[in-house]
Amino acid sequence: MGESVPICPFCGAPYEEVTPRLGPTRVVCKECGCLFLISSKFGGVDEWCTNHPDRVAVSLCDRCGRPFCRSCLQVVEEAGRGVALCSDCLPKFEAEKARAKLAARRRIIKAIAVIAIIIGSLITYSMFTHTEPIGSAVRNWPPARNMKGVSIIVTPEDPRKMNIENLTEYVSKRGKPGDFVSVVITF
C-alpha cells in the first residue's frame, strides 16, 4: 500500500500532523486515543516486537511500556480512551477492573443498607410514637374536667395509651408499684 501518512494500527485513522507530540516515533491517535509508533518510512525509528523479534512493533504496552506488534496487543477502554495492553498485562488490568467494580457494588450495597435502616427506624419510631396526644384522655375524663393548673396522674400504663376506661379503672383500684407518672397541664 502506498500510504502517504501514518495510519493508526488499531482504528485505521490517518495521522496527518507533521510533528508528533510525544517524541519522534510515538504519537497518540485522535480517534481512538491509542499510542502508536511511527515507522521508519515516515521518519520514525523502528522498534521490534518483544514476542516476535522479526516483526516491527506498532505500539507500546500502556502498562509495561514494552514494544509489541499488532497481534500481541489488545485494545481496551479505560477512562474514555483506548489502551493497548500486552498478553501479560491484560489479565492484571481485568483483575483490577473487576476489583474496582466489586468495590463500587459494595459501596452501593452499603448505601442501600444504611438508607433501609434509616427508613425502617423512622417507620418503627412513627408506629410506636404516633398515638393520641397524652392529654386527650385526661381532657375527656369527667373528673379531670375540673382540674386546673398542673396535675400529677399516676397510671399503670404508658400515658400515651391512656383512655377514659383505664383512667377510671386505675382510680378505682388505687394503683400499684411501677406505675407511670404523668404530669398533665390543664387550662
N, C-alpha and C positions, 0 to 999 in steps of 0.2 A: 504494500500500500504506500502510496506517495503522500504521506502526511506532511502538511506544512507547519502544523503547530502540535505541541504535545497534547495527547488525549489521556483523560483520566482512565486508568485501567479498571476502575470499579463501576463508574456510571457512564463512561463514554463521552463526557462533556469535554469540549476543547478548552485548552488553557492558552489564552492569547496574550497575556502580559509578557512583555519583553524581559523585565527584571523580576525574578522570583522573590517572594517576600521572606522566605526562611533560609536564605543562603543560595549558593549557586546551583545546587542539584535537587533541592526539595521544595515543593510547592503544595498549597492546600487547594483542593478543588472547590470552586464556588458553589457548585450544585449539591454535592453530597457531603462536603466537609472533610473528606479523607485526605490524608497526606500521601503524596506520591512522588516518586523520583523522576527527574528529567534525565532521559537517556543521553548518551554521548552524541547522537546525531543532532540533538538540539542544544548542544553546548554543555551538557552536564557531564558528570563523571560516573561511569558505570560501576554499580556495586553488584556483587554476586549473591545469589540466594544462599542462605545458611544451610538449608537442607539439600539443595541441588547446586553444587558448585559450577555446573556447566550452564546454568540459566542466569539471565540478567535479572536482578531484583527490581520490582516495580514499586515497592514501598517498604517502610519500616513498620515493625510491630509497634503499636502505640503504647504497649506496656513495657516490653523488654528492650525495644529500640534496635533489635537486630533486623537486617535486611532479608526480605523474602520475595519469591516470585509470586505471581497471582494465584497459582494453585495451592500455595501454602498458607494463604491469608483468607480470613473470613471477615466480612464487614458486618458489624453490629451497631445498633443505635445506642448512643449514650449522650445524654444532655443535649439532645436535638441535633447532633451531628454524627456522621459516620465515623466509626472507629475500626481500623484494620487490626485484627489480632491473629497471632500465630496459633498453631495447634497446641502449644504448651500453655499459652496464656488464656485461651478461650475457656477452659473449664474453671480456672480461678475466677475469671470475670463473671461467669454464670453463677458460681457459688456465692460470690459477693452480692450479686443482684438478687439471688434467692434469699439471702440473709437480710438484705435491706427490705425486701417485700414482706418477709415474715415479721420483721421488727415493726414495719408500718401497720401490718394487720394486728399485731399485739397492742400497739398504741390505740388503734380504733376499738378493739375489744375492751380495753381498759376504760376508755372514754365512755363507751356504751354502758359498761357495768356501773361506773360512777353515776351516770345520768339515771340509770334504773334504780339505784339505791336512793338517790335524792328524791326521785318521783315517788318511789314506794314509801319512803319515810314521810313525805308530805301527805300522801293518801292515808297512811296509818295514823298520822297525827290528826288529820281532819276527822277521821272516823271516831276517834276517841275523845276529841275535844269539842266537836261541833254538836252541842246539845242545847237544850233550853238554857237561857241565862240563869244564873244561880238565884237571883232574886224573884224570878217569875212565880215559883211555887209559894214563896213566902207572901207575895202580894195577893195571891189568890186564896190563901188560907184564912178563913174567917177570924181566928183570934189575932192574927198578925196585922189585920187592918187597923187595929187600934194602936199599934206600936209607932212610936215617933223617935227619931234620933238613931243612935247606934244600939243594935240589939245583938246579943250573942245567942245563937241557937246551936245546941249540940245534937247531932243526928247520927244514927247508926250507919248511914250510907254516905257515899260521896255526895257532897252538897249539890253537885251538878245533876244528880239523879233525883233530887227532891221533888215530891209532888204532894198534893193535899193529903192523900191516903197515908203515905209513910210518915209525914209530919204528925198527923193526928194519932196514928198508931204509936209513934215514939213517945208522944206526950203522955199517952195513957199507960205505957209500960215503964216510964221513968228512966230509960237509958241503961247502958252498961259500959264497962271499960273498953277503951279502944274506939269509942265513938268519934266521929269527925266533929270538929268545931268550925262553925261558920259564922263569920261576922257579917251581919246584914245591916246595911244602912238604908233606912226608910225615911221618906219625906212626907 
